[in-house]
């Protein structure tokens, strides 16, 4: 085995990325405290060619030095929009015919490994605050909730990790 060179990775230029057809998936960030987590979601969204990121509440938004540090340029390639709160974002998403899912542990949630979205289905996933999760009012506005199965004692993941797991599971069936 040999590590691939940068040329062999066939990376898109920022211009090619902007022109690329995006996956109809949007990550919604609700009141995320850490700008580093926000930057990580930008980087993941770039990797999976997501349609956009919706930033809500007091979540940091570009330009921001901590976002820049973890996004490594993805804050310049991934489209994003800011909304005062998640309700505004969800209303907008539903007007665009997106199905909206909270990533949260709630009664009757769907286990991540059992979801099976269609390739052309427009999906938005809401990721909540590092401590309190997705707000109850937001959950009530969603079409459902997705839960990541966990086996250990903690039963919670950092939001950047959770976003990577959930977004990969949604994207991998569309490749």
N, C-alpha and C positions, 0 to 999 in steps of 0.2 A: 504494500500500500504506500501511496505517496500523496501528500496533501496537494490539493489543486492550487494552481497559481491564480492570481486575480484575473488574468486574461481568460483562463479556463472556466471561471465561474459564470461567464456570460452575463454579467450584471447589466441592468438597464441604466442608461444615463437618466438624470432627472427629467430631461425632456421626453425620453421614451416612456418613462414611468407615467408622466402626466398624460400622454397620448394613449396609454394602454387601456383596454377595456377592463373595468374593475369588477370585482366580485360584489354582488348586491347585498353586502353585509356592512352594517354600521355598528361601531362600538360607541356606546353612550357612557360617559364618565360622570357620575353623580357625586359631587362634593368629595373629591379625592384630595386628601391632605398633602401627599407627597408629590412634588413636581417630578421627582425621579421616577415614580410609578407612571406618571403621565407620559414621560419620555419613553419609557419602556413600551407602553401601549402604542405609541406612534411607531416605534421600530417594528413591533409585531405586525401592525397594520400595513406597513410598507412590505414586509416579508410576504404577507398573504394577499397583497393587492386589494385591500378593502376599499369600498366605495368612499368611506369617510369616517371621521370621528366627530361625535357631538360632545361638546364640553359643557357641563351645566354647573350652576351654583358657584361655589368658591374654588372649584378646581382651577389650578393654574393653566394658563394658556400661553401659546407662543406670542412674542418672543420671551423666553425665560431661560436663564443660564442653566438651571438644573434640568429642565426638559432637554435642552440642547446637549447636555453632557451624556444623557442616556439614549436619546433619539438618534444621535450620530448623523444628523442631516434629514432624517425622516420627517421632522417637523416642517421641512420645506417641500417635501414631495406629497405627503398625504393631505388631502383636503380635510378641513375641519370647520366647524361652525360653533359659535357660542350661543347658549340659551341661558336666560336668567335662572331657570329651574328645569327640572326633568319633565314637569307637566307640559311646558311649552315645547320641549323637544319631542315628546310622545305625540302630542297633537299634530305637530308637523310631520312626523314619521308616518302616522296613520293616514294623513292626507295624501301621502305618496304611496300608500298601500303596502307599507311595511308591517310585518307582524313583529310585535315587540315582546321580548322575554326578559324578565329579571333574572340575574344569576344570583340565586339566594336559596337558602334552606327554608322552605315553607311546606305546609300541608299540601299534598297533591302535586308536588313538583315533579318534573320529568327528570329521570336520571340521564345524565349526559350521554352515556353510551347507548341509550335506547332511542335517542332522537334521530330522525331521518328526514331532513328537509329536502325538498326538491331542488334541483340544480338552479332553476330560475327563480326560486322563491326569495322574496325580499325579506331579510331578517335583520332585526336590530336587537342587540343584547345590552342590557344595562348593568354596569358594574358599579357597586356602591363604595361608600366610605370604608377605609381600612379597619375601623373599629365597630361602627354601627351597621355596616352593610347598606343594602338598598333600603330606602325609606319606605315605610308601610304604605303611605299614600301613593308612592310610585308603583309599588307592587300591585296595588288594586287597579291601576290603569293599564297594566300589562296583559297580554293575551295568555300568558302562562309564566312559569318559572322553571329554570333549568338548575339542577343541582349536580355538583361534581361529587361522585362517590369517593368517600375517604375512609380509610381503615384505622387510622391511628387515634390518638387521644385528642388532638387539637380540633379536628373537624373544621378547620378554616385554612385558607391559603392567602398569601399576599395577593393583592389585586392584580399586580403585574403577572404573577404566576397563573392566577385563575384566568386572566384574559388569554394568556398563551394557550392554556389547555383547552378552554372553551372555543376559542376562535379556530384553533387547529382542527378540532373535532368537526366543526361546522364546515370548514374549508376542504378538508381532505376528501370528502365524498364528492366534491365538485371538480376535482382535478382531472 
